[in-house]
Amino acid sequence: MEDKMPFSETAEQRAKLEAVIEESHSTPGCLMHILQEAQAIYGYLPIEVQSAIAEKLHISLSEVYGVATFYSQFSLLPKGKYRISVCLGTACYVKGSDKILAEVEKQLGIRCGQCTSDGLFSIDSCRCVGACGLAPVMMINEDVYGKLTPDMVKDILDKYRQEEKA
């Protein structure tokens, strides 16, 4: 599968971004707010959006990029409709969550941090979901799957694929 989905933008998205910039640009320290709003509009902060923000605020792209990469709340890559998060916290890791993550990557043909080219799935890891008694744990959006083994991954992903076909 592809490493990167091409950036696409609607006129409505661009209008919302420009409105946010226009209403906030004169407020000191407005960059964080604008980046938060931009991520809400687009779902992530592609370089095209960062460039537009930099241009409108009359600041360098490197300044925008620096803030976007410093804070973990921002994502520079698109997220899928189904956001997979594999816990790599201590309890999960000692029970084999690294093998769960490897199987998810294998099944989807992408690496952690990436999104499938059809936009359905993205994979991330996290440090703890607070379900240590169910280790190893994986979440797909708000659904929690615990006591996983690598051979369970395909069936779980197939459930979401079937939902798309229905």
Legacy VTK file of the C-alpha trace (Angstrom):
# vtk DataFile Version 3.0
C-alpha trace
ASCII
DATASET POLYDATA
POINTS 166 float
0.000 0.000 0.000
1.025 3.608 -0.493
2.989 5.491 2.127
1.057 8.704 1.596
-2.467 9.585 0.615
-2.575 12.571 -1.736
-3.793 15.785 -0.126
-7.265 16.826 -1.148
-9.200 19.801 0.087
-12.713 21.079 -0.403
-13.618 24.717 -0.893
-15.558 24.481 2.373
-12.461 23.339 4.269
-10.362 26.152 2.821
-13.057 28.714 3.669
-13.220 27.461 7.279
-9.427 27.625 7.607
-9.295 31.143 6.213
-12.101 32.239 8.564
-10.229 30.840 11.590
-7.030 32.599 10.537
-8.870 35.861 9.878
-10.603 35.882 13.275
-7.458 34.869 15.197
-4.477 36.384 13.390
-4.255 39.538 15.495
-4.274 37.645 18.809
-0.781 37.125 20.252
0.109 33.430 20.363
-2.657 32.510 17.919
-0.674 29.773 16.140
-1.628 26.985 18.583
-5.323 27.840 18.301
-5.156 27.997 14.504
-3.329 24.655 14.297
-5.919 23.049 16.586
-8.750 24.377 14.457
-6.983 23.359 11.241
-6.556 19.814 12.530
-10.265 19.729 13.424
-11.099 20.832 9.872
-8.744 18.471 8.006
-8.177 15.673 10.536
-4.417 16.270 10.368
-1.930 18.990 9.398
-0.602 18.323 5.906
2.252 20.485 4.639
-0.156 22.299 2.313
-2.214 23.484 5.299
0.895 24.421 7.278
2.113 26.460 4.290
-1.209 28.280 3.999
-1.139 29.127 7.713
2.447 30.374 7.512
1.654 32.525 4.489
-1.466 34.077 6.038
0.271 34.752 9.365
3.411 36.079 7.649
5.648 33.657 9.539
8.014 30.984 8.303
6.860 27.491 7.456
9.590 26.197 9.786
7.932 28.017 12.707
4.563 26.413 11.940
6.198 23.016 11.416
8.164 23.384 14.650
5.005 23.894 16.695
3.101 21.159 14.832
5.861 18.624 15.474
6.616 19.650 19.047
3.146 18.921 20.442
1.953 15.310 20.358
-1.675 16.387 19.882
-0.899 17.272 16.260
-0.601 14.762 13.447
1.160 15.419 10.162
-0.249 12.233 8.653
-3.874 11.410 7.851
-5.796 9.100 10.140
-8.085 6.362 8.932
-11.780 5.986 9.517
-10.754 3.191 11.878
-7.947 4.406 14.123
-6.023 1.483 15.550
-3.978 2.045 18.685
-1.849 -0.776 20.057
-0.797 -0.359 23.674
2.942 -0.682 24.204
2.830 0.074 27.929
4.739 -2.235 30.264
1.929 -4.681 31.062
0.929 -5.022 27.414
4.481 -5.154 26.122
5.554 -7.995 28.429
2.505 -9.922 27.253
3.402 -9.524 23.572
1.838 -6.317 22.284
4.860 -5.835 20.008
3.752 -9.006 18.205
0.190 -7.656 17.970
1.497 -4.428 16.418
3.658 -6.386 13.963
0.639 -8.472 12.909
-1.567 -5.400 12.419
1.164 -3.861 10.251
1.459 -7.105 8.272
-2.306 -7.445 7.779
-2.725 -3.838 6.601
0.547 -3.505 4.682
1.483 -0.267 6.451
3.722 0.756 9.347
2.853 2.389 12.649
1.982 6.045 12.033
0.640 5.401 8.536
-2.801 5.202 6.950
-3.977 2.727 4.329
-4.352 4.197 0.843
-8.135 3.687 0.981
-8.310 5.794 4.145
-9.928 3.013 6.179
-7.244 2.148 8.719
-4.413 3.948 10.467
-2.078 2.502 13.079
-0.541 4.176 16.100
0.920 2.952 19.347
0.327 4.357 22.801
1.844 3.903 26.224
-1.209 2.869 28.267
-4.965 2.660 27.758
-5.684 1.853 31.407
-6.775 -1.716 30.766
-3.681 -3.504 32.051
-5.710 -6.470 33.289
-6.649 -7.190 29.661
-3.068 -7.041 28.340
-2.176 -7.034 25.541
-4.712 -4.459 24.391
-5.601 -2.831 21.077
-8.227 -0.186 20.475
-10.022 0.538 17.231
-11.711 3.904 17.661
-13.542 3.377 20.966
-13.661 -0.447 20.809
-11.243 -2.207 23.173
-9.828 -5.647 22.378
-7.930 -7.416 25.146
-6.044 -10.622 25.865
-5.015 -10.620 22.233
-2.876 -13.035 20.320
-1.502 -12.314 16.851
-3.833 -14.874 15.269
-6.872 -12.871 16.468
-5.885 -9.717 14.548
-7.096 -10.743 11.063
-10.612 -11.601 12.285
-10.875 -8.307 14.168
-9.815 -6.300 11.110
-12.144 -8.330 8.890
-15.070 -7.254 11.095
-14.392 -3.620 10.162
-13.839 -4.483 6.511
-17.235 -6.215 6.465
-18.884 -3.150 7.981
-17.589 -1.155 5.029
-19.068 -3.601 2.540
-22.494 -3.578 4.229
LINES 1 167
166 0 1 2 3 4 5 6 7 8 9 10 11 12 13 14 15 16 17 18 19 20 21 22 23 24 25 26 27 28 29 30 31 32 33 34 35 36 37 38 39 40 41 42 43 44 45 46 47 48 49 50 51 52 53 54 55 56 57 58 59 60 61 62 63 64 65 66 67 68 69 70 71 72 73 74 75 76 77 78 79 80 81 82 83 84 85 86 87 88 89 90 91 92 93 94 95 96 97 98 99 100 101 102 103 104 105 106 107 108 109 110 111 112 113 114 115 116 117 118 119 120 121 122 123 124 125 126 127 128 129 130 131 132 133 134 135 136 137 138 139 140 141 142 143 144 145 146 147 148 149 150 151 152 153 154 155 156 157 158 159 160 161 162 163 164 165
